[in-house]
Amino acid sequence: MTDMIRDCLIVAAGKGTRLKGLGDSKPLVTLAGVPLIEHAMHAAARNGVEQFVVVTGYQAEPLQAFLSKLGK
């Protein structure tokens, strides 16, 4: 039997300087109208992840607000 990975750590604390001009918060930059962090979380959830820990730093407040709404 294979043990499934159920926890995921996402490091979303950088400034995203290489994405200059797309927004202040790299995790909230959208692709097809959906924030990048949401794409990553949905992909992980489809593969068995049940719990996420997101490390925030730069522009933490907007990301935390988004994640709070996403979790409800």
PQR file of N, CA, C, O and H, with PARSE charges and radii, in Angstrom:
ATOM      1  N   MET A   1       0.840  -1.174   0.000 -0.4000 1.5000
ATOM      2  CA  MET A   1       0.000   0.000   0.000 -0.0000 2.0000
ATOM      3  C   MET A   1       0.893   1.247   0.000  0.5500 1.7000
ATOM      4  O   MET A   1       1.906   1.290   0.698 -0.5500 1.4000
ATOM      5  N   THR A   2       0.516   2.244  -0.775 -0.4000 1.5000
ATOM      6  CA  THR A   2       1.276   3.484  -0.857 -0.0000 2.0000
ATOM      7  C   THR A   2       0.687   4.518   0.091  0.5500 1.7000
ATOM      8  O   THR A   2      -0.525   4.732   0.111 -0.5500 1.4000
ATOM      9  H   THR A   2      -0.307   2.209  -1.342  0.4000 1.0000
ATOM     10  N   ASP A   3       1.548   5.156   0.874 -0.4000 1.5000
ATOM     11  CA  ASP A   3       1.085   6.230   1.750 -0.0000 2.0000
ATOM     12  C   ASP A   3       0.862   7.483   0.922  0.5500 1.7000
ATOM     13  O   ASP A   3       1.731   7.890   0.151 -0.5500 1.4000
ATOM     14  H   ASP A   3       2.533   4.982   0.857  0.4000 1.0000
ATOM     15  N   MET A   4      -0.301   8.088   1.083 -0.4000 1.5000
ATOM     16  CA  MET A   4      -0.635   9.314   0.352 -0.0000 2.0000
ATOM     17  C   MET A   4      -0.134  10.529   1.125  0.5500 1.7000
ATOM     18  O   MET A   4      -0.184  10.559   2.354 -0.5500 1.4000
ATOM     19  H   MET A   4      -1.007   7.757   1.709  0.4000 1.0000
ATOM     20  N   ILE A   5       0.343  11.515   0.400 -0.4000 1.5000
ATOM     21  CA  ILE A   5       0.723  12.787   1.009 -0.0000 2.0000
ATOM     22  C   ILE A   5      -0.556  13.574   1.207  0.5500 1.7000
ATOM     23  O   ILE A   5      -1.293  13.812   0.250 -0.5500 1.4000
ATOM     24  H   ILE A   5       0.383  11.490  -0.599  0.4000 1.0000
ATOM     25  N   ARG A   6      -0.829  13.979   2.436 -0.4000 1.5000
ATOM     26  CA  ARG A   6      -2.076  14.668   2.747 -0.0000 2.0000
ATOM     27  C   ARG A   6      -1.865  16.122   3.157  0.5500 1.7000
ATOM     28  O   ARG A   6      -2.829  16.881   3.258 -0.5500 1.4000
ATOM     29  H   ARG A   6      -0.231  13.786   3.213  0.4000 1.0000
ATOM     30  N   ASP A   7      -0.631  16.511   3.391 -0.4000 1.5000
ATOM     31  CA  ASP A   7      -0.319  17.876   3.810 -0.0000 2.0000
ATOM     32  C   ASP A   7       0.555  18.545   2.762  0.5500 1.7000
ATOM     33  O   ASP A   7       1.388  17.899   2.126 -0.5500 1.4000
ATOM     34  H   ASP A   7       0.152  15.894   3.309  0.4000 1.0000
ATOM     35  N   CYS A   8       0.356  19.849   2.588 -0.4000 1.5000
ATOM     36  CA  CYS A   8       1.104  20.597   1.576 -0.0000 2.0000
ATOM     37  C   CYS A   8       1.570  21.926   2.155  0.5500 1.7000
ATOM     38  O   CYS A   8       0.781  22.665   2.744 -0.5500 1.4000
ATOM     39  H   CYS A   8      -0.321  20.374   3.105  0.4000 1.0000
ATOM     40  N   LEU A   9       2.837  22.222   1.986 -0.4000 1.5000
ATOM     41  CA  LEU A   9       3.408  23.503   2.389 -0.0000 2.0000
ATOM     42  C   LEU A   9       3.641  24.330   1.133  0.5500 1.7000
ATOM     43  O   LEU A   9       4.347  23.903   0.219 -0.5500 1.4000
ATOM     44  H   LEU A   9       3.477  21.622   1.507  0.4000 1.0000
ATOM     45  N   ILE A  10       3.041  25.520   1.095 -0.4000 1.5000
ATOM     46  CA  ILE A  10       3.227  26.433  -0.032 -0.0000 2.0000
ATOM     47  C   ILE A  10       3.957  27.661   0.485  0.5500 1.7000
ATOM     48  O   ILE A  10       3.470  28.348   1.383 -0.5500 1.4000
ATOM     49  H   ILE A  10       2.467  25.867   1.837  0.4000 1.0000
ATOM     50  N   VAL A  11       5.119  27.935  -0.080 -0.4000 1.5000
ATOM     51  CA  VAL A  11       5.890  29.116   0.303 -0.0000 2.0000
ATOM     52  C   VAL A  11       5.514  30.239  -0.654  0.5500 1.7000
ATOM     53  O   VAL A  11       5.853  30.204  -1.836 -0.5500 1.4000
ATOM     54  H   VAL A  11       5.514  27.377  -0.809  0.4000 1.0000
ATOM     55  N   ALA A  12       4.809  31.233  -0.128 -0.4000 1.5000
ATOM     56  CA  ALA A  12       4.306  32.347  -0.935 -0.0000 2.0000
ATOM     57  C   ALA A  12       4.711  33.659  -0.277  0.5500 1.7000
ATOM     58  O   ALA A  12       3.870  34.518  -0.009 -0.5500 1.4000
ATOM     59  H   ALA A  12       4.534  31.261   0.832  0.4000 1.0000
ATOM     60  N   ALA A  13       6.003  33.804  -0.022 -0.4000 1.5000
ATOM     61  CA  ALA A  13       6.471  34.936   0.762 -0.0000 2.0000
ATOM     62  C   ALA A  13       7.330  35.927  -0.019  0.5500 1.7000
ATOM     63  O   ALA A  13       7.733  36.953   0.528 -0.5500 1.4000
ATOM     64  H   ALA A  13       6.686  33.107  -0.240  0.4000 1.0000
ATOM     65  N   GLY A  14       7.615  35.638  -1.281 -0.4000 1.5000
ATOM     66  CA  GLY A  14       8.514  36.500  -2.050 -0.0000 2.0000
ATOM     67  C   GLY A  14       7.825  37.683  -2.695  0.5500 1.7000
ATOM     68  O   GLY A  14       6.601  37.808  -2.662 -0.5500 1.4000
ATOM     69  H   GLY A  14       7.288  34.804  -1.726  0.4000 1.0000
ATOM     70  N   LYS A  15       8.628  38.540  -3.278 -0.4000 1.5000
ATOM     71  CA  LYS A  15       8.113  39.743  -3.933 -0.0000 2.0000
ATOM     72  C   LYS A  15       7.663  39.491  -5.365  0.5500 1.7000
ATOM     73  O   LYS A  15       6.907  40.296  -5.909 -0.5500 1.4000
ATOM     74  H   LYS A  15       9.623  38.438  -3.305  0.4000 1.0000
ATOM     75  N   GLY A  16       8.087  38.430  -5.978 -0.4000 1.5000
ATOM     76  CA  GLY A  16       7.678  38.135  -7.348 -0.0000 2.0000
ATOM     77  C   GLY A  16       8.218  39.141  -8.347  0.5500 1.7000
ATOM     78  O   GLY A  16       7.504  39.548  -9.263 -0.5500 1.4000
ATOM     79  H   GLY A  16       8.700  37.776  -5.536  0.4000 1.0000
ATOM     80  N   THR A  17       9.465  39.545  -8.183 -0.4000 1.5000
ATOM     81  CA  THR A  17      10.038  40.591  -9.038 -0.0000 2.0000
ATOM     82  C   THR A  17      10.112  40.184 -10.506  0.5500 1.7000
ATOM     83  O   THR A  17      10.087  41.051 -11.379 -0.5500 1.4000
ATOM     84  H   THR A  17      10.045  39.214  -7.439  0.4000 1.0000
ATOM     85  N   ARG A  18      10.199  38.902 -10.798 -0.4000 1.5000
ATOM     86  CA  ARG A  18      10.253  38.472 -12.201 -0.0000 2.0000
ATOM     87  C   ARG A  18       8.901  38.580 -12.894  0.5500 1.7000
ATOM     88  O   ARG A  18       8.825  38.499 -14.120 -0.5500 1.4000
ATOM     89  H   ARG A  18      10.219  38.197 -10.088  0.4000 1.0000
ATOM     90  N   LEU A  19       7.841  38.762 -12.125 -0.4000 1.5000
ATOM     91  CA  LEU A  19       6.504  38.947 -12.697 -0.0000 2.0000
ATOM     92  C   LEU A  19       6.118  40.423 -12.699  0.5500 1.7000
ATOM     93  O   LEU A  19       4.935  40.762 -12.671 -0.5500 1.4000
ATOM     94  H   LEU A  19       7.903  38.828 -11.129  0.4000 1.0000
ATOM     95  N   LYS A  20       7.106  41.282 -12.731 -0.4000 1.5000
ATOM     96  CA  LYS A  20       6.886  42.726 -12.688 -0.0000 2.0000
ATOM     97  C   LYS A  20       5.803  43.143 -13.687  0.5500 1.7000
ATOM     98  O   LYS A  20       5.819  42.750 -14.853 -0.5500 1.4000
ATOM     99  H   LYS A  20       8.067  41.006 -12.753  0.4000 1.0000
ATOM    100  N   GLY A  21       4.877  43.938 -13.198 -0.4000 1.5000
ATOM    101  CA  GLY A  21       3.811  44.446 -14.043 -0.0000 2.0000
ATOM    102  C   GLY A  21       2.538  43.610 -14.018  0.5500 1.7000
ATOM    103  O   GLY A  21       1.512  44.032 -14.551 -0.5500 1.4000
ATOM    104  H   GLY A  21       4.863  44.258 -12.250  0.4000 1.0000
ATOM    105  N   LEU A  22       2.591  42.427 -13.403 -0.4000 1.5000
ATOM    106  CA  LEU A  22       1.400  41.576 -13.339 -0.0000 2.0000
ATOM    107  C   LEU A  22       0.640  41.728 -12.034  0.5500 1.7000
ATOM    108  O   LEU A  22      -0.459  41.193 -11.890 -0.5500 1.4000
ATOM    109  H   LEU A  22       3.425  42.085 -12.970  0.4000 1.0000
ATOM    110  N   GLY A  23       1.212  42.450 -11.084 -0.4000 1.5000
ATOM    111  CA  GLY A  23       0.555  42.645  -9.796 -0.0000 2.0000
ATOM    112  C   GLY A  23       1.560  42.632  -8.671  0.5500 1.7000
ATOM    113  O   GLY A  23       2.718  42.258  -8.856 -0.5500 1.4000
ATOM    114  H   GLY A  23       2.105  42.885 -11.201  0.4000 1.0000
ATOM    115  N   ASP A  24       1.107  43.044  -7.503 -0.4000 1.5000
ATOM    116  CA  ASP A  24       1.989  43.123  -6.343 -0.0000 2.0000
ATOM    117  C   ASP A  24       2.171  41.789  -5.627  0.5500 1.7000
ATOM    118  O   ASP A  24       3.185  41.579  -4.961 -0.5500 1.4000
ATOM    119  H   ASP A  24       0.166  43.348  -7.353  0.4000 1.0000
ATOM    120  N   SER A  25       1.219  40.905  -5.754 -0.4000 1.5000
ATOM    121  CA  SER A  25       1.262  39.644  -5.026 -0.0000 2.0000
ATOM    122  C   SER A  25       1.272  38.481  -6.017  0.5500 1.7000
ATOM    123  O   SER A  25       0.252  38.174  -6.634 -0.5500 1.4000
ATOM    124  H   SER A  25       0.396  41.076  -6.294  0.4000 1.0000
ATOM    125  N   LYS A  26       2.430  37.839  -6.164 -0.4000 1.5000
ATOM    126  CA  LYS A  26       2.564  36.755  -7.147 -0.0000 2.0000
ATOM    127  C   LYS A  26       1.516  35.652  -6.966  0.5500 1.7000
ATOM    128  O   LYS A  26       0.965  35.196  -7.968 -0.5500 1.4000
ATOM    129  H   LYS A  26       3.259  38.089  -5.662  0.4000 1.0000
ATOM    130  N   PRO A  27       1.212  35.200  -5.752 -0.5600 1.5000
ATOM    131  CA  PRO A  27       0.216  34.138  -5.615  0.2800 2.0000
ATOM    132  C   PRO A  27      -1.177  34.546  -6.097  0.5500 1.7000
ATOM    133  O   PRO A  27      -1.995  33.688  -6.429 -0.5500 1.4000
ATOM    134  N   LEU A  28      -1.446  35.851  -6.135 -0.4000 1.5000
ATOM    135  CA  LEU A  28      -2.767  36.325  -6.543 -0.0000 2.0000
ATOM    136  C   LEU A  28      -2.833  36.737  -8.009  0.5500 1.7000
ATOM    137  O   LEU A  28      -3.889  37.154  -8.485 -0.5500 1.4000
ATOM    138  H   LEU A  28      -0.781  36.548  -5.865  0.4000 1.0000
ATOM    139  N   VAL A  29      -1.712  36.625  -8.735 -0.4000 1.5000
ATOM    140  CA  VAL A  29      -1.734  36.865 -10.184 -0.0000 2.0000
ATOM    141  C   VAL A  29      -2.649  35.810 -10.792  0.5500 1.7000
ATOM    142  O   VAL A  29      -2.577  34.635 -10.433 -0.5500 1.4000
ATOM    143  H   VAL A  29      -0.855  36.287  -8.348  0.4000 1.0000
ATOM    144  N   THR A  30      -3.512  36.234 -11.718 -0.4000 1.5000
ATOM    145  CA  THR A  30      -4.497  35.295 -12.251 -0.0000 2.0000
ATOM    146  C   THR A  30      -4.066  34.666 -13.570  0.5500 1.7000
ATOM    147  O   THR A  30      -3.359  35.271 -14.376 -0.5500 1.4000
ATOM    148  H   THR A  30      -3.571  37.188 -12.010  0.4000 1.0000
ATOM    149  N   LEU A  31      -4.510  33.454 -13.755 -0.4000 1.5000
ATOM    150  CA  LEU A  31      -4.350  32.699 -14.993 -0.0000 2.0000
ATOM    151  C   LEU A  31      -5.738  32.145 -15.302  0.5500 1.7000
ATOM    152  O   LEU A  31      -6.294  31.375 -14.519 -0.5500 1.4000
ATOM    153  H   LEU A  31      -5.084  32.963 -13.101  0.4000 1.0000
ATOM    154  N   ALA A  32      -6.287  32.534 -16.430 -0.4000 1.5000
ATOM    155  CA  ALA A  32      -7.660  32.145 -16.798 -0.0000 2.0000
ATOM    156  C   ALA A  32      -8.652  32.593 -15.729  0.5500 1.7000
ATOM    157  O   ALA A  32      -9.637  31.909 -15.452 -0.5500 1.4000
ATOM    158  H   ALA A  32      -5.836  33.159 -17.066  0.4000 1.0000
ATOM    159  N   GLY A  33      -8.373  33.763 -15.129 -0.4000 1.5000
ATOM    160  CA  GLY A  33      -9.287  34.339 -14.150 -0.0000 2.0000
ATOM    161  C   GLY A  33      -9.204  33.754 -12.752  0.5500 1.7000
ATOM    162  O   GLY A  33     -10.003  34.106 -11.884 -0.5500 1.4000
ATOM    163  H   GLY A  33      -7.573  34.319 -15.355  0.4000 1.0000
ATOM    164  N   VAL A  34      -8.245  32.863 -12.523 -0.4000 1.5000
ATOM    165  CA  VAL A  34      -8.097  32.201 -11.225 -0.0000 2.0000
ATOM    166  C   VAL A  34      -6.691  32.474 -10.692  0.5500 1.7000
ATOM    167  O   VAL A  34      -5.718  32.301 -11.426 -0.5500 1.4000
ATOM    168  H   VAL A  34      -7.596  32.577 -13.228  0.4000 1.0000
ATOM    169  N   PRO A  35      -6.561  32.899  -9.421 -0.5600 1.5000
ATOM    170  CA  PRO A  35      -5.236  33.152  -8.853  0.2800 2.0000
ATOM    171  C   PRO A  35      -4.334  31.910  -8.900  0.5500 1.7000
ATOM    172  O   PRO A  35      -4.799  30.782  -8.737 -0.5500 1.4000
ATOM    173  N   LEU A  36      -3.039  32.145  -9.125 -0.4000 1.5000
ATOM    174  CA  LEU A  36      -2.080  31.039  -9.224 -0.0000 2.0000
ATOM    175  C   LEU A  36      -2.114  30.125  -8.005  0.5500 1.7000
ATOM    176  O   LEU A  36      -2.020  28.905  -8.139 -0.5500 1.4000
ATOM    177  H   LEU A  36      -2.662  33.061  -9.257  0.4000 1.0000
ATOM    178  N   ILE A  37      -2.248  30.710  -6.820 -0.4000 1.5000
ATOM    179  CA  ILE A  37      -2.253  29.875  -5.614 -0.0000 2.0000
ATOM    180  C   ILE A  37      -3.476  28.961  -5.587  0.5500 1.7000
ATOM    181  O   ILE A  37      -3.408  27.839  -5.085 -0.5500 1.4000
ATOM    182  H   ILE A  37      -2.324  31.701  -6.712  0.4000 1.0000
ATOM    183  N   GLU A  38      -4.591  29.443  -6.128 -0.4000 1.5000
ATOM    184  CA  GLU A  38      -5.793  28.606  -6.173 -0.0000 2.0000
ATOM    185  C   GLU A  38      -5.602  27.444  -7.153  0.5500 1.7000
ATOM    186  O   GLU A  38      -6.032  26.323  -6.882 -0.5500 1.4000
ATOM    187  H   GLU A  38      -4.646  30.354  -6.536  0.4000 1.0000
ATOM    188  N   HIS A  39      -4.961  27.714  -8.288 -0.4000 1.5000
ATOM    189  CA  HIS A  39      -4.637  26.629  -9.234 -0.0000 2.0000
ATOM    190  C   HIS A  39      -3.793  25.561  -8.533  0.5500 1.7000
ATOM    191  O   HIS A  39      -4.071  24.367  -8.650 -0.5500 1.4000
ATOM    192  H   HIS A  39      -4.612  28.625  -8.508  0.4000 1.0000
ATOM    193  N   ALA A  40      -2.758  25.999  -7.805 -0.4000 1.5000
ATOM    194  CA  ALA A  40      -1.859  25.057  -7.128 -0.0000 2.0000
ATOM    195  C   ALA A  40      -2.597  24.247  -6.069  0.5500 1.7000
ATOM    196  O   ALA A  40      -2.394  23.039  -5.947 -0.5500 1.4000
ATOM    197  H   ALA A  40      -2.532  26.969  -7.710  0.4000 1.0000
ATOM    198  N   MET A  41      -3.453  24.919  -5.306 -0.4000 1.5000
ATOM    199  CA  MET A  41      -4.177  24.230  -4.238 -0.0000 2.0000
ATOM    200  C   MET A  41      -5.189  23.232  -4.801  0.5500 1.7000
ATOM    201  O   MET A  41      -5.345  22.136  -4.262 -0.5500 1.4000
ATOM    202  H   MET A  41      -3.617  25.901  -5.405  0.4000 1.0000
ATOM    203  N   HIS A  42      -5.867  23.600  -5.864 -0.4000 1.5000
ATOM    204  CA  HIS A  42      -6.827  22.672  -6.472 -0.0000 2.0000
ATOM    205  C   HIS A  42      -6.108  21.455  -7.065  0.5500 1.7000
ATOM    206  O   HIS A  42      -6.590  20.329  -6.947 -0.5500 1.4000
ATOM    207  H   HIS A  42      -5.741  24.490  -6.302  0.4000 1.0000
ATOM    208  N   ALA A  43      -4.963  21.684  -7.698 -0.4000 1.5000
ATOM    209  CA  ALA A  43      -4.194  20.568  -8.262 -0.0000 2.0000
ATOM    210  C   ALA A  43      -3.740  19.617  -7.155  0.5500 1.7000
ATOM    211  O   ALA A  43      -3.823  18.398  -7.304 -0.5500 1.4000
ATOM    212  H   ALA A  43      -4.571  22.599  -7.794  0.4000 1.0000
ATOM    213  N   ALA A  44      -3.267  20.173  -6.060 -0.4000 1.5000
ATOM    214  CA  ALA A  44      -2.828  19.333  -4.940 -0.0000 2.0000
ATOM    215  C   ALA A  44      -4.010  18.578  -4.332  0.5500 1.7000
ATOM    216  O   ALA A  44      -3.895  17.396  -4.009 -0.5500 1.4000
ATOM    217  H   ALA A  44      -3.199  21.163  -5.939  0.4000 1.0000
ATOM    218  N   ALA A  45      -5.136  19.257  -4.179 -0.4000 1.5000
ATOM    219  CA  ALA A  45      -6.328  18.616  -3.602 -0.0000 2.0000
ATOM    220  C   ALA A  45      -6.818  17.467  -4.486  0.5500 1.7000
ATOM    221  O   ALA A  45      -7.255  16.434  -3.980 -0.5500 1.4000
ATOM    222  H   ALA A  45      -5.230  20.218  -4.441  0.4000 1.0000
ATOM    223  N   ARG A  46      -6.743  17.650  -5.797 -0.4000 1.5000
ATOM    224  CA  ARG A  46      -7.146  16.574  -6.715 -0.0000 2.0000
ATOM    225  C   ARG A  46      -6.255  15.344  -6.563  0.5500 1.7000
ATOM    226  O   ARG A  46      -6.639  14.237  -6.939 -0.5500 1.4000
ATOM    227  H   ARG A  46      -6.388  18.489  -6.208  0.4000 1.0000
ATOM    228  N   ASN A  47      -5.071  15.549  -6.012 -0.4000 1.5000
ATOM    229  CA  ASN A  47      -4.129  14.447  -5.835 -0.0000 2.0000
ATOM    230  C   ASN A  47      -4.029  13.986  -4.386  0.5500 1.7000
ATOM    231  O   ASN A  47      -3.043  13.364  -3.992 -0.5500 1.4000
ATOM    232  H   ASN A  47      -4.759  16.449  -5.706  0.4000 1.0000
ATOM    233  N   GLY A  48      -5.050  14.293  -3.596 -0.4000 1.5000
ATOM    234  CA  GLY A  48      -5.135  13.741  -2.249 -0.0000 2.0000
ATOM    235  C   GLY A  48      -4.740  14.640  -1.101  0.5500 1.7000
ATOM    236  O   GLY A  48      -4.879  14.242   0.055 -0.5500 1.4000
ATOM    237  H   GLY A  48      -5.852  14.799  -3.916  0.4000 1.0000
ATOM    238  N   VAL A  49      -4.252  15.841  -1.373 -0.4000 1.5000
ATOM    239  CA  VAL A  49      -3.869  16.738  -0.284 -0.0000 2.0000
ATOM    240  C   VAL A  49      -5.127  17.233   0.414  0.5500 1.7000
ATOM    241  O   VAL A  49      -6.093  17.635  -0.235 -0.5500 1.4000
ATOM    242  H   VAL A  49      -4.138  16.164  -2.312  0.4000 1.0000
ATOM    243  N   GLU A  50      -5.107  17.201   1.741 -0.4000 1.5000
ATOM    244  CA  GLU A  50      -6.257  17.606   2.538 -0.0000 2.0000
ATOM    245  C   GLU A  50      -6.002  18.857   3.364  0.5500 1.7000
ATOM    246  O   GLU A  50      -6.944  19.561   3.726 -0.5500 1.4000
ATOM    247  H   GLU A  50      -4.323  16.875   2.268  0.4000 1.0000
ATOM    248  N   GLN A  51      -4.749  19.139   3.663 -0.4000 1.5000
ATOM    249  CA  GLN A  51      -4.428  20.274   4.528 -0.0000 2.0000
ATOM    250  C   GLN A  51      -3.285  21.074   3.922  0.5500 1.7000
ATOM    251  O   GLN A  51      -2.306  20.517   3.426 -0.5500 1.4000
ATOM    252  H   GLN A  51      -3.984  18.566   3.369  0.4000 1.0000
ATOM    253  N   PHE A  52      -3.434  22.405   3.974 -0.4000 1.5000
ATOM    254  CA  PHE A  52      -2.431  23.306   3.423 -0.0000 2.0000
ATOM    255  C   PHE A  52      -1.890  24.220   4.510  0.5500 1.7000
ATOM    256  O   PHE A  52      -2.623  24.668   5.392 -0.5500 1.4000
ATOM    257  H   PHE A  52      -4.230  22.858   4.377  0.4000 1.0000
ATOM    258  N   VAL A  53      -0.600  24.484   4.429 -0.4000 1.5000
ATOM    259  CA  VAL A  53       0.047  25.516   5.234 -0.0000 2.0000
ATOM    260  C   VAL A  53       0.682  26.460   4.229  0.5500 1.7000
ATOM    261  O   VAL A  53       1.473  26.038   3.385 -0.5500 1.4000
ATOM    262  H   VAL A  53      -0.004  24.120   3.713  0.4000 1.0000
ATOM    263  N   VAL A  54       0.336  27.747   4.319 -0.4000 1.5000
ATOM    264  CA  VAL A  54       0.865  28.737   3.384 -0.0000 2.0000
ATOM    265  C   VAL A  54       1.733  29.713   4.164  0.5500 1.7000
ATOM    266  O   VAL A  54       1.258  30.379   5.083 -0.5500 1.4000
ATOM    267  H   VAL A  54      -0.307  28.090   5.004  0.4000 1.0000
ATOM    268  N   VAL A  55       3.004  29.794   3.794 -0.4000 1.5000
ATOM    269  CA  VAL A  55       3.934  30.738   4.401 -0.0000 2.0000
ATOM    270  C   VAL A  55       3.811  32.042   3.632  0.5500 1.7000
ATOM    271  O   VAL A  55       4.018  32.079   2.419 -0.5500 1.4000
ATOM    272  H   VAL A  55       3.390  29.252   3.047  0.4000 1.0000
ATOM    273  N   THR A  56       3.473  33.111   4.340 -0.4000 1.5000
ATOM    274  CA  THR A  56       3.316  34.413   3.698 -0.0000 2.0000
ATOM    275  C   THR A  56       4.405  35.356   4.178  0.5500 1.7000
ATOM    276  O   THR A  56       5.053  35.115   5.196 -0.5500 1.4000
ATOM    277  H   THR A  56       3.304  33.081   5.326  0.4000 1.0000
ATOM    278  N   GLY A  57       4.592  36.417   3.439 -0.4000 1.5000
ATOM    279  CA  GLY A  57       5.588  37.426   3.794 -0.0000 2.0000
ATOM    280  C   GLY A  57       5.190  38.731   3.149  0.5500 1.7000
ATOM    281  O   GLY A  57       4.332  39.451   3.661 -0.5500 1.4000
ATOM    282  H   GLY A  57       4.065  36.612   2.612  0.4000 1.0000
ATOM    283  N   TYR A  58       5.813  39.039   2.021 -0.4000 1.5000
ATOM    284  CA  TYR A  58       5.522  40.257   1.272 -0.0000 2.0000
ATOM    285  C   TYR A  58       4.055  40.271   0.844  0.5500 1.7000
ATOM    286  O   TYR A  58       3.553  39.286   0.304 -0.5500 1.4000
ATOM    287  H   TYR A  58       6.509  38.454   1.605  0.4000 1.0000
ATOM    288  N   GLN A  59       3.377  41.381   1.086 -0.4000 1.5000
ATOM    289  CA  GLN A  59       1.957  41.534   0.733 -0.0000 2.0000
ATOM    290  C   GLN A  59       1.112  40.412   1.349  0.5500 1.7000
ATOM    291  O   GLN A  59       0.247  39.843   0.684 -0.5500 1.4000
ATOM    292  H   GLN A  59       3.785  42.181   1.525  0.4000 1.0000
ATOM    293  N   ALA A  60       1.367  40.102   2.610 -0.4000 1.5000
ATOM    294  CA  ALA A  60       0.681  38.992   3.278 -0.0000 2.0000
ATOM    295  C   ALA A  60      -0.813  39.236   3.466  0.5500 1.7000
ATOM    296  O   ALA A  60      -1.611  38.306   3.346 -0.5500 1.4000
ATOM    297  H   ALA A  60       2.070  40.564   3.151  0.4000 1.0000
ATOM    298  N   GLU A  61      -1.196  40.470   3.758 -0.4000 1.5000
ATOM    299  CA  GLU A  61      -2.595  40.740   4.100 -0.0000 2.0000
ATOM    300  C   GLU A  61      -3.573  40.385   2.977  0.5500 1.7000
ATOM    301  O   GLU A  61      -4.560  39.700   3.242 -0.5500 1.4000
ATOM    302  H   GLU A  61      -0.547  41.225   3.856  0.4000 1.0000
ATOM    303  N   PRO A  62      -3.339  40.826   1.720 -0.5600 1.5000
ATOM    304  CA  PRO A  62      -4.285  40.451   0.665  0.2800 2.0000
ATOM    305  C   PRO A  62      -4.351  38.933   0.447  0.5500 1.7000
ATOM    306  O   PRO A  62      -5.419  38.385   0.174 -0.5500 1.4000
ATOM    307  N   LEU A  63      -3.216  38.270   0.568 -0.4000 1.5000
ATOM    308  CA  LEU A  63      -3.186  36.819   0.392 -0.0000 2.0000
ATOM    309  C   LEU A  63      -3.949  36.127   1.518  0.5500 1.7000
ATOM    310  O   LEU A  63      -4.714  35.195   1.270 -0.5500 1.4000
ATOM    311  H   LEU A  63      -2.348  38.715   0.790  0.4000 1.0000
ATOM    312  N   GLN A  64      -3.743  36.575   2.745 -0.4000 1.5000
ATOM    313  CA  GLN A  64      -4.451  35.980   3.879 -0.0000 2.0000
ATOM    314  C   GLN A  64      -5.953  36.190   3.751  0.5500 1.7000
ATOM    315  O   GLN A  64      -6.733  35.292   4.069 -0.5500 1.4000
ATOM    316  H   GLN A  64      -3.121  37.332   2.946  0.4000 1.0000
ATOM    317  N   ALA A  65      -6.365  37.368   3.290 -0.4000 1.5000
ATOM    318  CA  ALA A  65      -7.792  37.643   3.095 -0.0000 2.0000
ATOM    319  C   ALA A  65      -8.372  36.713   2.028  0.5500 1.7000
ATOM    320  O   ALA A  65      -9.466  36.176   2.196 -0.5500 1.4000
ATOM    321  H   ALA A  65      -5.732  38.097   3.032  0.4000 1.0000
ATOM    322  N   PHE A  66      -7.636  36.526   0.935 -0.4000 1.5000
ATOM    323  CA  PHE A  66      -8.096  35.629  -0.130 -0.0000 2.0000
ATOM    324  C   PHE A  66      -8.218  34.199   0.381  0.5500 1.7000
ATOM    325  O   PHE A  66      -9.219  33.530   0.126 -0.5500 1.4000
ATOM    326  H   PHE A  66      -6.746  36.962   0.799  0.4000 1.0000
ATOM    327  N   LEU A  67      -7.202  33.730   1.103 -0.4000 1.5000
ATOM    328  CA  LEU A  67      -7.219  32.358   1.607 -0.0000 2.0000
ATOM    329  C   LEU A  67      -8.347  32.145   2.606  0.5500 1.7000
ATOM    330  O   LEU A  67      -8.937  31.066   2.655 -0.5500 1.4000
ATOM    331  H   LEU A  67      -6.389  34.274   1.311  0.4000 1.0000
ATOM    332  N   SER A  68      -8.650  33.159   3.400 -0.4000 1.5000
ATOM    333  CA  SER A  68      -9.767  33.056   4.346 -0.0000 2.0000
ATOM    334  C   SER A  68     -11.078  32.853   3.604  0.5500 1.7000
ATOM    335  O   SER A  68     -11.899  32.025   3.999 -0.5500 1.4000
ATOM    336  H   SER A  68      -8.170  34.036   3.360  0.4000 1.0000
ATOM    337  N   LYS A  69     -11.275  33.606   2.532 -0.4000 1.5000
ATOM    338  CA  LYS A  69     -12.500  33.462   1.732 -0.0000 2.0000
ATOM    339  C   LYS A  69     -12.533  32.103   1.035  0.5500 1.7000
ATOM    340  O   LYS A  69     -13.588  31.474   0.939 -0.5500 1.4000
ATOM    341  H   LYS A  69     -10.608  34.279   2.212  0.4000 1.0000
ATOM    342  N   LEU A  70     -11.386  31.657   0.554 -0.4000 1.5000
ATOM    343  CA  LEU A  70     -11.302  30.383  -0.160 -0.0000 2.0000
ATOM    344  C   LEU A  70     -11.628  29.215   0.764  0.5500 1.7000
ATOM    345  O   LEU A  70     -12.221  28.223   0.338 -0.5500 1.4000
ATOM    346  H   LEU A  70     -10.530  32.168   0.632  0.4000 1.0000
ATOM    347  N   GLY A  71     -11.240  29.337   2.025 -0.4000 1.5000
ATOM    348  CA  GLY A  71     -11.447  28.261   2.984 -0.0000 2.0000
ATOM    349  C   GLY A  71     -12.863  28.125   3.495  0.5500 1.7000
ATOM    350  O   GLY A  71     -13.185  27.142   4.162 -0.5500 1.4000
ATOM    351  H   GLY A  71     -10.758  30.142   2.371  0.4000 1.0000
ATOM    352  N   LYS A  72     -13.711  29.084   3.200 -0.4000 1.5000
ATOM    353  CA  LYS A  72     -15.094  29.042   3.711 -0.0000 2.0000
ATOM    354  C   LYS A  72     -16.021  28.389   2.749  0.5500 1.7000
ATOM    355  O   LYS A  72     -17.215  28.274   3.024 -0.5500 1.4000
ATOM    356  H   LYS A  72     -13.449  29.883   2.658  0.4000 1.0000
TER
END
